[in-house]
């Protein structure tokens, strides 16, 4: 079931009431921003119904006067295949992570891993020697600034990171588009990788977690500046992620057997994500006021 644009409205129009009504009626939908407009998407089979509903209740139904009639034939949640079509950039990033995990054998294949790490390295017996970043950049290996986000060390590592990237990445892609999601992911990877290198020194690190904290900070602050249903994260998600960050920084997580945690990458990602969320949210609020 393909989704189509049902409404295209200026950003100044408040859709929150109508979106709340759609949620109460369990109507599958999403709202995105495109070219200075907010776009309401819904399955093609119920376009006329949604348009008719908006004409009658543009501000929603805050007093719950509208009787809700169950429509099990059209109220189904989009299937996984449809979600993939709606979020191609999110899916591509996760697919690359899976491919890299297979090629590097989740970090065990060092000969393959060394081409994706922030610093190139060589093995001498039981010792590892890192190549200075300046030498790698001079050799044109610029991809090293970003590719650590694709590396994962263990099944649990990639499973948890993949799950959260799917959740946060799709929200950003649906609201701000695929290009913005890719751009933000690369920026958060760059900043978190440099933060980990500057504070942790030469070492082997990788994973999407720095990017995830960037996405979290972006959605969190953006939502405070320019509220939108897509960025309305459950409060428990935000609290859990911030508590996990605090536990990692305390050293407790490493002590109980989770290995070394790239805390600087997490903090760096969260900080730059809050900055982009602030700038993006202020810009969206400005457009809404025009």
VOGU-3710 file (C-alpha; in Angstrom, 3 decimals, decimal comma):
1> xxxxxxxxxx> 0,000/0,000/0,000  1,765/3,154/-1,189  1,568/6,487/0,637  0,639/9,660/-1,250  0,583/13,347/-0,368  -2,902/14,172/0,887  -2,356/17,754/2,069  0,280/20,387/1,376  -0,013/23,294/3,783  2,155/26,252/4,879
11> xxxxxxxxxx> 4,314/25,647/7,931  2,281/28,292/9,747  -0,806/26,041/9,727  -1,151/24,080/12,970  -1,744/20,424/12,071  -1,268/19,064/15,580  -4,988/18,800/16,359  -5,809/17,014/13,117  -2,831/14,672/13,530  -4,038/13,855/17,048
21> xxxxxxxxxx> -7,419/12,956/15,567  -5,801/10,673/12,990  -3,853/8,963/15,757  -7,015/8,454/17,805  -8,664/6,911/14,757  -5,529/4,775/14,158  -5,179/6,113/10,627  -1,689/5,402/9,179  -0,041/8,686/8,251  3,090/10,778/8,521
31> xxxxxxxxxx> 3,994/14,471/8,235  7,110/15,774/6,498  8,561/19,149/5,522  9,285/19,837/1,859  10,105/23,125/0,128  8,741/25,263/2,938  5,525/23,263/3,295  4,271/20,548/5,601  3,007/17,497/3,772  0,551/14,984/5,195
41> xxxxxxxxxx> 0,979/11,481/3,732  -1,490/8,609/3,956  -2,212/5,339/2,129  -3,645/5,911/-1,334  -6,757/3,876/-0,551  -7,989/6,345/2,112  -7,013/9,689/0,564  -10,605/10,786/0,010  -11,554/9,825/3,560  -8,674/11,826/5,051
51> xxxxxxxxxx> -9,459/14,864/2,880  -13,112/14,731/3,873  -12,145/14,407/7,524  -9,830/17,434/7,291  -12,543/19,535/5,660  -14,838/18,770/8,596  -12,264/18,832/11,408  -9,206/20,918/10,378  -8,401/21,607/14,032  -9,043/18,035/15,094
61> xxxxxxxxxx> -11,620/16,906/17,613  -10,350/18,096/21,025  -13,698/17,443/22,719  -13,934/13,911/21,298  -17,331/14,602/19,775  -16,635/12,490/16,698  -17,621/8,829/17,170  -14,745/6,562/16,224  -15,659/3,684/13,932  -13,162/0,861/13,627
71> xxxxxxxxxx> -11,952/0,230/10,061  -9,686/-2,803/10,312  -9,308/-3,097/6,547  -7,527/0,252/6,154  -6,057/0,965/9,568  -3,176/-1,475/9,249  0,313/-0,252/10,030  2,554/-0,034/6,953  4,398/-3,291/6,337  8,145/-3,649/6,572
81> xxxxxxxxxx> 8,586/-3,432/2,783  6,635/-0,166/2,706  8,701/1,212/5,570  11,856/0,416/3,605  10,502/2,272/0,564  9,615/5,250/2,749  13,079/5,322/4,401  15,675/4,406/1,750  18,586/6,338/3,300  18,037/4,736/6,701
91> xxxxxxxxxx> 17,921/1,312/5,087  21,085/1,942/3,036  23,120/2,971/6,092  21,995/-0,126/7,981  22,709/-2,350/4,982  26,251/-0,940/4,777  26,728/-1,711/8,479  25,615/-5,316/7,915  27,940/-5,706/4,908  30,885/-4,287/6,848
101> xxxxxxxxxx> 30,060/-6,544/9,811  30,145/-9,566/7,508  33,373/-8,538/5,742  35,203/-7,650/8,959  33,690/-10,613/10,845  32,485/-8,185/13,509  35,994/-6,889/14,061  37,886/-10,186/14,014  39,207/-9,773/10,455  41,868/-7,145/11,137
111> xxxxxxxxxx> 43,165/-7,092/7,560  39,745/-5,902/6,364  39,043/-3,788/9,445  42,153/-1,635/9,025  40,755/-0,069/5,839  37,802/1,420/7,686  39,245/2,514/11,021  39,883/6,158/11,906  43,637/5,447/11,952  45,333/2,872/9,768
121> xxxxxxxxxx> 47,368/0,330/11,700  49,684/-2,613/11,375  50,278/-5,593/13,647  53,756/-6,431/14,954  53,557/-9,564/17,033  51,360/-8,702/19,999  51,621/-4,971/19,364  49,590/-2,652/17,168  51,140/0,378/15,497  48,896/3,215/14,332
131> xxxxxxxxxx> 49,635/5,381/11,310  49,384/9,145/11,956  46,167/10,670/10,620  48,118/13,254/8,615  49,819/10,463/6,651  46,493/8,779/5,863  44,912/12,030/4,722  47,948/12,876/2,630  47,489/9,505/0,925  43,884/10,446/0,083
141> xxxxxxxxxx> 42,248/8,170/2,650  39,629/10,781/3,609  36,940/8,131/4,054  38,513/7,222/7,408  36,944/10,352/8,896  33,502/8,762/8,511  33,736/4,969/8,097  34,208/4,059/11,785  30,429/4,463/12,114  30,033/1,331/9,953
151> xxxxxxxxxx> 32,286/-0,851/12,155  30,781/-2,987/14,922  32,362/-5,349/17,410  29,879/-8,090/18,181  26,309/-9,041/17,360  24,786/-7,187/20,314  26,688/-4,040/19,311  25,283/-3,935/15,783  21,811/-5,134/16,835  21,306/-2,378/19,399
161> xxxxxxxxxx> 22,802/0,350/17,227  20,824/-0,820/14,216  17,566/-0,809/16,136  18,022/2,775/17,350  19,240/4,050/13,988  16,130/2,552/12,382  13,931/4,326/14,938  15,616/7,749/14,904  16,831/7,758/11,297  13,377/7,100/9,854
171> xxxxxxxxxx> 11,902/9,983/11,840  14,469/12,420/10,473  14,216/11,062/6,954  10,425/11,334/6,901  10,440/14,884/8,270  13,568/16,413/6,748  14,335/14,113/3,829  16,940/11,518/2,850  19,677/14,014/1,963  19,450/15,693/5,358
181> xxxxxxxxxx> 19,621/12,349/7,159  22,762/11,335/5,245  24,332/14,749/5,799  23,576/14,721/9,520  24,851/11,143/9,897  28,153/12,031/8,225  28,520/15,205/10,306  27,792/13,377/13,558  30,215/10,614/12,573  32,956/13,126/11,807
191> xxxxxxxxxx> 32,553/15,032/15,072  32,166/11,950/17,285  35,172/10,247/15,686  37,383/13,300/16,200  36,139/13,675/19,776  37,028/10,061/20,557  40,448/10,431/18,912  41,249/13,670/20,751  40,205/12,391/24,181  41,040/8,705/23,843
201> xxxxxxxxxx> 44,153/8,844/21,695  45,037/6,303/18,977  42,808/3,268/19,432  40,382/0,963/17,665  36,852/2,291/17,954  33,723/2,180/15,872  29,959/1,903/15,788  26,894/4,006/15,141  26,476/5,048/18,758  28,119/8,477/18,325
211> xxxxxxxxxx> 25,827/9,105/15,363  22,845/7,850/17,374  23,463/10,344/20,147  23,741/13,019/17,462  20,363/11,996/16,028  18,881/11,921/19,522  20,134/15,421/20,347  18,936/16,724/16,981  15,399/15,346/17,364  15,200/16,397/21,026
221> xxxxxxxxxx> 16,130/20,071/20,553  14,449/20,427/17,151  11,188/19,267/18,739  11,492/21,888/21,487  11,934/24,628/18,878  9,402/23,443/16,256  7,057/20,705/17,543  5,987/18,015/15,093  4,402/14,595/15,714  7,299/12,770/14,030
231> xxxxxxxxxx> 9,833/14,171/16,512  7,662/13,604/19,574  9,812/10,952/21,242  8,438/9,187/24,319  10,013/10,784/27,378  11,212/7,373/28,513  13,381/7,006/25,391  15,220/10,256/26,063  15,683/9,458/29,739  16,923/5,938/28,999
241> xxxxxxxxxx> 19,495/7,136/26,446  20,812/9,858/28,761  20,963/7,470/31,735  22,844/4,953/29,586  25,312/7,693/28,617  25,863/8,534/32,286  26,381/4,865/33,188  28,910/4,455/30,377  30,832/7,535/31,503  30,878/6,255/35,083
251> xxxxxxxxxx> 32,805/3,161/33,964  30,170/0,792/35,368  29,193/-0,570/31,941  32,792/-1,493/31,124  33,237/-3,105/34,550  30,330/-5,506/34,028  31,756/-6,850/30,787  30,588/-4,638/27,931  34,135/-3,756/26,918  35,594/-0,314/26,390
261> xxxxxxxxxx> 32,990/2,365/25,638  33,716/5,315/23,317  32,338/7,874/25,749  33,888/10,877/24,021  32,206/9,850/20,772  28,844/9,669/22,543  29,226/13,080/24,142  30,594/14,649/20,977  27,691/13,261/18,953  25,116/14,469/21,480
271> xxxxxxxxxx> 26,576/17,983/21,598  26,748/18,471/17,820  23,266/16,934/17,495  21,856/19,467/19,961  23,504/22,251/17,950  22,024/21,104/14,636  18,653/20,554/16,317  18,737/24,100/17,686  19,681/25,637/14,340  17,225/23,512/12,360
281> xxxxxxxxxx> 14,421/24,051/14,855  14,921/27,813/14,909  14,884/27,881/11,117  11,694/25,805/11,006  10,068/28,054/13,612  11,014/31,112/11,574  9,420/29,610/8,465  6,288/28,763/10,421  5,994/32,394/11,533  6,200/33,749/7,966
//
